[in-house]
Amino acid sequence: MTSKASAVSHATNWSLAFLRTLIENGVTDIVVCPGSRSQSLALLAAELADRGLLTLHVVLDERAAGFLALGLSLESGRPAVVVTTSGSSVANLHPAVVEAFHQGTPLLLVTADRPASVRAQGGGQTTFHVGMFAAAAHGTFDVPPAESPADAEMSGASVAFDALTIALRERGPVHVNPQFIEPLSSEAPTRYLESIRPGELLVVERESVSTTIEATFGVVVVAGLGAGVRAEKWARELGAPLFAEVESGSHFGPHLVTDYRTIAVNPEFADAVHTVIVVGRPTLSNVIDQLCTREGVAVTVVHVGEGVPYRPTERVRLVDEIVVARSGDDIAREWGLVWARRSRMTLDAHVVEPAADVDGSIADDHATRSAFARREMEIQREPVTSDLIVRLVWDATWPHDRLVFGASSIIRIADSIVPGKPIRVHSNRGLAGIDGTIATAQGIASASRRPDAPAGVTRVVLGDLAAAYDSSSLALITGPIQVIVCNNNGGRIFEGLDVKATANPAHFESVMLTPQHVNFEALAQAYGIAYRRVETRGQLTSALTETAEPILIEAPLLHG
């Protein structure tokens, strides 16, 4: 790495010590946005990536960069670093930062700044970075310019370690704001670079509060955002029905109740519930709130790191772990299985896959064989609907794949109809915004491609508004990733709002549904991505097998 600057740069010394400390403590990914003030961090990141010490992601759009880093952290569990220059570039990180805060995902935000002394002088590309993320940052380090090489190295190393510790302990974003002065970069010593060795992820001890729950009749386990596989394990140990949202990480197992929306309000069930264990934060249905706020129901919430824990009632007991006290009561052990079996029967009755009579394909008479062929053709020509898209995508996805849902009606459909399956499902449900879905999915895809892991495909299923909103992130797409756009021409999820009944239909269409009429084929072509338009079951089934390269699959829907 070379620089025209002849003087030693304290910015380079600080940046090298900062990045070295992160690498030696398990950080693997850095997202760099171009800029002058951040050049020492950017150039060193490129050098370290060439040496196999970091994975470098270069992104022009800071908004997309923040969500890419979010996806990397979500999938890997390691805080990703995102680097920006000064000014408005910092503000563009804010949507991803608040999402990371509310879902409990660690991020390191490194925003190169000018010296504090010039912030109030009206200088170019200079504003007030510190405090920009407000409560969404668990920690903020406003780092003054170093006065010597030794000072720079000591500061960079200590800030990196402290920021990483906070991000892991609090499970959220941390803001590091180094003030750099000229010269902004210089050549890094080769000997120093060669001495860097990647380390295991820093282990941070945190205080843990636990409680004991007895395995008795009337306990239910709810798995929301960030729950992970623990909720499924606890449901089995408790003999309890499991209400697991599709993105929870626990949407599988013998105790899973798929149609929990119906069962939760069934008096036969609800009247028997005396204890609700909520793991993470449920975001997809208000029936969980209704169940938790019933008189006489004790609610324990297992906090998984989200910035604001789920508190549906003042009676909530907040813990980090639960310990199951087993009961010898056979009725208690059957409590969960009864409702799980009833749920599966309901699901089987409502989701009937069409099928032709296989025996007809080998029948002796021509008429029977022709009838079989006609039925097969009818099945393949079935028009796509939101339900069909969800079922086919779910069926095509396996544990080595990744599935990402946008914040639209499609994730609620999936939550209602898909059977249990131990696959990795992600969704930005911290604030449930439509921004950054494609960038997040690419981060998840990149982090899942490990040399020791089986090759898989990442599928992101989202509505047309979410796809249009984050369309510039198509520039980031690489590898086996499918962007599946359910195009119903607007935010049809708002059609369920009560105000629709009284609002002027034209006004409701223009300011609530906001149809955009985007040419997604042209968008895909502009970013060099393959494109398929699917209108039938057969076309979608075929498109889902095209996993060798990035592809945008558009499914036009008649508002359904």
C-alpha positions in Angstrom: 0.0 0.0 0.0 1.5 3.4 -1.0 0.6 7.0 -0.5 2.1 10.3 -1.9 2.1 11.6 1.7 5.7 11.7 3.0 4.8 12.5 6.6 3.7 9.8 9.0 -0.1 9.8 9.3 -1.6 9.5 12.8 -4.8 8.5 11.0 -3.1 5.5 9.5 -1.5 4.6 12.8 -4.8 4.8 14.6 -6.7 2.9 11.8 -4.2 0.1 11.7 -4.3 -0.4 15.5 -8.1 -0.2 15.4 -8.5 -2.8 12.6 -5.8 -5.1 14.0 -7.6 -5.3 17.4 -10.9 -6.1 15.7 -9.3 -8.8 13.5 -7.5 -10.4 16.5 -10.8 -10.4 18.4 -12.9 -12.2 15.7 -14.3 -9.5 13.4 -14.2 -10.7 9.8 -16.2 -8.3 7.6 -15.9 -4.6 6.9 -18.2 -2.5 4.7 -16.4 0.6 3.2 -18.1 3.6 1.6 -15.7 5.8 -0.4 -14.6 9.2 1.0 -11.6 11.4 1.6 -11.7 11.7 5.4 -11.9 7.9 5.9 -9.1 7.1 3.4 -6.8 5.5 6.0 -9.5 3.1 7.1 -10.5 2.3 3.5 -7.0 1.7 2.1 -6.0 -0.4 5.1 -9.1 -2.5 4.8 -8.2 -3.2 1.2 -4.7 -4.2 2.1 -5.9 -6.4 4.9 -8.4 -8.0 2.6 -5.7 -8.8 0.1 -3.8 -10.6 2.9 -6.9 -12.7 3.7 -7.4 -11.0 7.1 -10.8 -9.3 6.4 -13.6 -9.6 3.9 -14.1 -6.3 2.2 -17.4 -5.0 0.8 -17.3 -1.7 -1.0 -20.7 0.1 -1.3 -21.4 3.5 -2.8 -24.7 4.1 -1.0 -24.2 4.5 2.8 -27.9 3.6 3.4 -27.4 0.3 1.6 -24.0 -0.2 3.3 -25.7 0.0 6.7 -28.2 -2.7 5.8 -25.5 -4.9 4.2 -23.6 -4.7 7.4 -26.8 -5.5 9.3 -27.3 -8.7 7.2 -23.7 -9.7 7.7 -24.0 -9.4 11.5 -27.5 -11.1 11.5 -26.2 -14.2 9.8 -22.7 -14.5 11.3 -23.4 -13.3 14.9 -20.2 -11.2 14.5 -20.4 -7.4 14.5 -19.7 -6.1 11.0 -17.9 -2.8 10.6 -19.2 -0.1 8.3 -16.9 2.9 7.5 -18.0 6.3 6.2 -16.6 9.7 5.6 -17.9 12.8 7.3 -21.2 14.7 6.7 -24.5 13.4 5.3 -22.9 10.0 4.7 -23.2 9.4 8.5 -26.9 10.2 8.5 -27.6 7.7 5.8 -26.7 4.9 8.2 -29.5 5.8 10.5 -32.3 3.5 9.1 -30.0 0.4 9.5 -28.8 1.6 12.9 -32.3 1.9 14.4 -33.3 -1.5 12.9 -30.2 -3.1 14.4 -31.0 -1.5 17.8 -34.6 -2.8 17.9 -33.7 -6.3 16.7 -30.6 -6.7 18.9 -27.9 -7.0 16.2 -24.3 -5.8 16.9 -22.8 -3.3 14.5 -19.7 -1.1 14.6 -20.2 2.3 12.9 -16.9 4.1 12.2 -17.5 7.6 10.9 -14.3 9.5 10.0 -14.7 13.1 11.2 -12.9 16.4 11.1 -11.5 17.8 14.4 -14.0 18.9 16.9 -12.6 22.5 16.8 -14.0 23.0 13.2 -17.5 21.6 13.7 -19.1 25.0 14.5 -17.1 26.9 11.9 -19.2 26.1 8.8 -16.6 24.0 7.2 -17.4 21.9 4.2 -18.8 18.4 4.7 -18.7 19.0 8.5 -21.6 18.4 10.9 -22.3 17.1 14.3 -21.8 13.3 14.1 -21.9 12.7 17.9 -25.4 12.0 19.1 -26.7 11.6 15.6 -27.9 8.0 16.4 -29.2 9.1 19.8 -30.4 6.1 21.9 -30.0 3.7 19.1 -26.2 3.6 19.7 -25.3 1.7 22.9 -22.1 3.6 23.0 -20.4 6.5 21.3 -16.7 7.2 21.1 -15.7 10.6 20.0 -12.0 10.1 19.5 -9.8 13.2 19.4 -6.8 13.5 17.0 -3.7 11.7 18.2 -0.7 13.7 19.2 1.9 11.1 18.4 2.3 7.7 16.7 2.3 5.9 20.0 -0.8 7.8 21.1 -2.6 6.9 17.9 -1.8 3.2 18.3 -2.9 3.1 21.9 -6.1 5.0 21.2 -7.0 2.8 18.1 -6.5 -0.4 20.0 -8.3 0.6 23.2 -11.3 2.1 21.3 -11.6 -1.0 19.1 -11.6 -3.3 22.1 -14.0 -1.2 24.1 -16.4 -0.7 21.2 -16.5 -4.4 20.3 -17.1 -5.3 24.0 -20.1 -3.0 24.2 -21.5 -4.2 20.9 -21.3 -7.8 21.9 -22.5 -7.3 25.5 -25.4 -5.0 24.6 -26.1 -6.7 21.3 -26.5 -3.6 19.2 -24.8 -0.7 17.4 -21.8 1.2 18.7 -20.6 4.5 17.2 -16.9 5.2 16.8 -16.1 8.7 15.5 -12.4 9.2 15.0 -11.3 12.8 14.3 -8.6 12.7 11.7 -6.2 15.5 10.7 -3.9 15.8 7.8 -2.0 13.9 6.5 -5.0 11.6 6.2 -3.0 8.5 5.2 0.5 7.2 4.8 2.2 3.9 4.0 1.6 1.2 6.7 4.7 -0.7 7.9 4.8 -4.1 6.2 6.3 -5.7 9.3 3.2 -4.6 11.3 0.8 -5.9 8.7 2.5 -9.3 8.6 2.2 -9.7 12.3 -1.6 -9.6 12.4 -3.3 -12.9 13.1 -7.1 -13.5 13.0 -8.5 -14.5 16.4 -11.7 -16.1 17.8 -14.7 -13.8 18.5 -14.3 -12.0 21.8 -16.2 -13.7 24.6 -18.0 -11.1 26.7 -19.5 -12.0 30.0 -22.9 -10.5 30.8 -25.1 -10.7 33.9 -27.8 -13.3 33.4 -31.1 -13.5 35.2 -32.9 -16.9 35.1 -36.2 -18.3 36.4 -37.6 -21.8 36.8 -40.7 -22.8 35.0 -42.6 -26.0 36.0 -43.7 -28.3 33.2 -47.4 -28.2 33.9 -50.7 -28.1 32.0 -51.5 -24.6 30.8 -48.0 -23.3 29.8 -47.4 -22.0 26.3 -44.2 -20.9 24.7 -44.2 -18.0 22.2 -41.2 -17.4 19.9 -40.8 -14.0 18.3 -38.0 -12.1 16.6 -34.5 -13.3 17.7 -35.8 -16.3 19.7 -33.6 -18.9 18.0 -33.7 -22.6 18.6 -34.0 -22.3 22.4 -37.7 -21.7 22.3 -38.3 -25.0 20.5 -36.2 -26.8 23.0 -38.0 -25.3 26.0 -41.4 -26.1 24.5 -40.4 -29.7 24.2 -39.0 -29.8 27.7 -42.2 -28.1 29.1 -44.6 -30.2 27.0 -46.0 -26.9 25.9 -47.6 -25.7 22.6 -45.2 -23.6 20.6 -46.4 -20.5 18.9 -43.3 -19.7 16.8 -43.3 -16.9 14.2 -41.9 -17.9 10.9 -38.8 -15.7 11.4 -38.2 -16.7 15.0 -35.7 -19.5 14.4 -38.0 -22.0 16.2 -40.7 -22.6 13.5 -40.3 -26.4 13.7 -40.6 -29.3 16.1 -43.4 -31.6 17.4 -45.0 -28.9 19.5 -45.3 -26.3 16.8 -48.8 -24.8 16.4 -49.0 -23.3 13.0 -52.5 -21.7 13.2 -51.7 -20.0 16.5 -53.8 -17.0 15.6 -56.9 -19.1 15.7 -56.0 -21.3 18.6 -54.8 -18.4 20.8 -58.3 -16.9 20.8 -60.1 -20.3 21.2 -61.7 -20.2 24.7 -61.0 -23.9 25.1 -57.3 -23.1 24.9 -57.1 -19.6 26.2 -59.1 -20.3 29.4 -56.6 -23.1 30.2 -53.5 -20.9 29.9 -51.9 -19.7 33.1 -48.3 -19.1 32.0 -46.9 -17.6 28.8 -43.2 -17.8 28.1 -42.3 -15.2 25.4 -38.8 -15.6 23.8 -37.8 -12.5 21.8 -40.3 -10.1 20.5 -43.5 -11.2 18.6 -44.3 -8.7 15.8 -46.7 -10.5 13.4 -50.0 -10.8 15.3 -51.8 -9.0 18.1 -53.3 -12.3 19.4 -50.2 -12.8 21.5 -50.9 -9.4 23.2 -54.4 -10.5 23.8 -53.3 -13.8 25.3 -50.6 -12.2 27.5 -53.0 -9.5 28.9 -55.7 -12.0 30.0 -56.5 -11.8 33.7 -54.6 -14.4 35.7 -51.9 -15.1 33.1 -48.3 -14.9 34.2 -45.9 -13.7 31.5 -42.2 -14.3 31.4 -40.2 -12.6 28.6 -36.8 -14.0 27.7 -34.8 -11.0 26.5 -32.6 -11.8 23.5 -30.9 -8.4 23.1 -33.5 -6.3 21.3 -33.2 -2.6 22.3 -36.7 -2.5 23.7 -37.9 -5.8 25.2 -41.5 -7.0 24.7 -43.7 -5.8 27.6 -47.4 -6.3 26.8 -48.3 -5.8 30.4 -46.9 -4.4 33.6 -46.9 -7.9 35.1 -44.0 -9.1 32.8 -41.1 -10.8 34.4 -37.9 -10.1 32.3 -35.2 -12.8 32.3 -32.3 -14.0 30.1 -32.8 -17.8 30.6 -35.3 -20.2 31.9 -34.8 -23.5 33.7 -37.4 -26.2 33.2 -38.6 -28.1 36.2 -39.9 -31.4 34.9 -43.3 -32.7 36.0 -44.4 -36.3 36.2 -47.9 -35.3 35.0 -48.7 -37.2 31.8 -51.5 -34.8 31.1 -49.0 -31.9 31.2 -46.8 -33.6 28.7 -49.7 -34.2 26.3 -50.9 -30.6 26.6 -48.7 -29.2 23.9 -48.9 -32.2 21.6 -52.7 -32.1 21.5 -52.8 -28.6 20.2 -49.9 -29.2 17.8 -51.8 -32.2 16.3 -55.0 -30.2 16.0 -53.0 -27.5 14.3 -51.5 -29.9 11.8 -54.9 -31.3 11.0 -56.2 -27.8 10.3 -53.2 -27.0 8.1 -53.6 -30.3 6.1 -57.3 -29.6 5.6 -56.7 -26.0 4.2 -53.5 -26.6 2.2 -54.2 -29.3 -0.3 -51.7 -29.5 -3.1 -53.3 -30.4 -6.5 -52.2 -33.7 -7.9 -53.0 -35.8 -10.9 -53.7 -39.5 -10.6 -50.3 -41.0 -11.1 -51.7 -44.3 -12.1 -53.3 -42.5 -15.1 -49.8 -41.9 -16.6 -49.3 -45.6 -17.1 -52.9 -46.6 -17.9 -53.5 -48.8 -21.0 -56.2 -46.7 -22.5 -55.4 -43.4 -24.3 -58.3 -41.6 -22.7 -57.0 -42.1 -19.2 -53.5 -41.1 -20.1 -54.9 -38.0 -21.9 -56.9 -37.1 -18.8 -53.7 -37.4 -16.7 -51.8 -35.1 -19.1 -54.6 -32.5 -19.1 -54.7 -32.5 -15.3 -50.9 -32.1 -15.1 -51.1 -29.2 -17.5 -53.9 -27.6 -15.5 -51.8 -27.8 -12.3 -48.7 -26.3 -14.0 -50.9 -23.5 -15.4 -52.4 -22.6 -12.0 -52.0 -18.8 -11.6 -49.6 -17.6 -9.0 -51.0 -16.1 -5.8 -49.3 -14.9 -2.7 -50.2 -18.1 -0.9 -48.8 -20.2 -3.8 -45.5 -18.2 -3.9 -45.0 -18.7 -0.1 -45.7 -22.5 -0.3 -43.4 -23.1 -3.3 -40.6 -21.0 -2.0 -40.9 -22.7 1.4 -40.8 -26.1 -0.2 -37.8 -25.2 -2.3 -35.8 -24.0 0.7 -33.6 -26.3 2.8 -31.4 -25.9 6.0 -28.3 -24.9 4.0 -30.3 -22.2 2.2 -31.4 -18.8 3.6 -34.8 -17.2 3.3 -35.5 -13.5 3.8 -38.9 -11.9 4.0 -39.6 -8.2 3.4 -41.9 -6.2 5.7 -45.2 -6.8 3.7 -48.2 -9.0 3.9 -46.2 -11.9 2.5 -44.5 -12.7 5.8 -47.8 -12.8 7.6 -49.1 -15.3 5.0 -46.0 -17.4 5.5 -46.5 -17.2 9.3 -50.0 -18.5 8.8 -49.6 -21.4 6.3 -46.1 -22.9 6.2 -45.5 -26.1 8.1 -42.6 -26.5 10.5 -39.1 -26.7 9.0 -35.7 -26.0 10.6 -34.4 -23.4 8.1 -32.8 -20.0 8.6 -35.4 -17.3 8.1 -34.6 -13.6 8.5 -36.7 -10.5 8.4 -36.1 -6.9 9.5 -38.9 -6.9 12.1 -37.1 -4.7 14.6 -39.1 -1.7 13.1 -40.7 -3.6 10.3 -39.7 -1.0 7.7 -39.5 -1.8 4.0 -36.1 -0.1 3.6 -32.9 -2.1 3.0 -34.4 -5.5 2.4 -32.3 -6.4 -0.6 -29.1 -5.1 0.9 -29.8 -7.0 4.1 -30.4 -10.2 2.1 -27.1 -9.8 0.3 -25.3 -9.4 3.6 -27.0 -12.6 4.9 -26.0 -14.4 1.6 -22.4 -13.2 1.9 -22.0 -14.3 5.5 -23.5 -17.7 4.8 -21.0 -18.6 2.2 -18.4 -20.2 4.3 -15.8 -22.7 3.0 -16.9 -25.3 5.6 -20.6 -25.0 4.8 -22.6 -26.6 2.1 -23.5 -24.3 -0.8 -26.9 -22.8 -0.6 -29.1 -20.2 -2.2 -30.5 -17.1 -0.5 -34.1 -16.2 -1.4 -35.6 -12.8 -0.6 -39.3 -12.6 -0.9 -40.7 -9.0 -0.9 -43.4 -6.8 -2.2 -43.0 -4.4 -5.1 -42.8 -1.3 -2.9 -40.0 -2.8 -0.8 -38.2 -3.9 -4.0 -38.6 -0.4 -5.6 -37.5 1.3 -2.4 -34.2 -0.6 -2.2 -33.7 -1.2 -5.9 -30.3 0.5 -5.9 -29.1 -2.4 -3.7 -29.4 -4.7 -6.8 -25.9 -3.4 -7.5 -24.7 -5.4 -4.6 -26.1 -8.7 -5.6 -23.6 -11.5 -6.2 -23.7 -15.3 -6.1 -26.7 -17.6 -5.8 -29.4 -15.2 -4.7 -33.0 -15.0 -5.8 -35.0 -11.7 -5.5 -38.6 -12.7 -5.7 -40.9 -9.7 -6.2 -44.6 -10.2 -5.4 -46.0 -7.4 -7.5 -49.5 -6.4 -6.5 -48.9 -2.8 -7.5 -48.7 -1.1 -4.2 -48.9 -1.5 -0.4 -51.9 -3.9 -0.3 -51.2 -4.6 3.3 -53.0 -1.3 4.1 -56.2 -2.6 2.6 -56.8 -4.2 5.9 -56.9 -0.8 7.7 -60.3 0.3 9.1 -59.9 3.7 7.4 -60.4 2.2 4.0 -64.1 1.9 4.7 -64.5 5.7 5.1 -61.6 7.2 3.1 -62.1 8.6 -0.4 -61.1 5.6 -2.6 -58.9 7.7 -5.0 -57.2 9.4 -2.1 -56.6 6.0 -0.3 -55.1 4.6 -3.5 -52.8 7.6 -4.0 -51.5 8.2 -0.5 -51.8 4.8 1.2 -51.5 2.1 -1.4 -49.1 4.2 -3.5 -48.8 2.1 -6.7 -45.5 2.7 -8.5 -45.6 0.8 -11.9 -41.9 -0.1 -11.9 -40.4 -2.0 -14.9 -38.5 -4.6 -12.9 -37.2 -6.3 -16.1 -35.4 -3.1 -17.0 -34.1 -2.7 -13.5 -32.7 -6.2 -13.6 -31.1 -5.5 -16.9 -29.6 -2.3 -15.7 -27.8 -4.1 -12.9 -26.8 -7.1 -14.9 -29.1 -9.6 -13.2 -31.1 -12.4 -14.9 -34.9 -11.8 -15.0 -37.9 -14.1 -15.1 -41.5 -13.1 -15.1 -43.7 -15.9 -13.7 -47.4 -16.1 -13.9 -48.1 -19.8 -13.3 -47.1 -22.5 -10.9 -45.0 -24.2 -13.5 -43.1 -21.1 -14.4 -42.4 -20.3 -10.7 -41.3 -23.8 -9.9 -38.9 -23.7 -12.8 -37.5 -20.3 -11.9 -36.8 -21.4 -8.3 -34.4 -24.0 -9.7 -32.2 -21.4 -11.4 -29.7 -20.9 -8.5 -26.4 -20.6 -10.4 -26.5 -16.8 -10.7 -28.4 -13.8 -9.2 -31.9 -13.6 -10.6 -34.9 -11.3 -10.1 -38.2 -13.2 -10.3 -41.3 -11.1 -10.8 -44.7 -12.5 -10.0 -47.5 -10.1 -11.1 -50.5 -10.6 -8.8 -54.1 -9.5 -9.1 -54.0 -7.9 -5.6 -53.6 -11.2 -3.9 
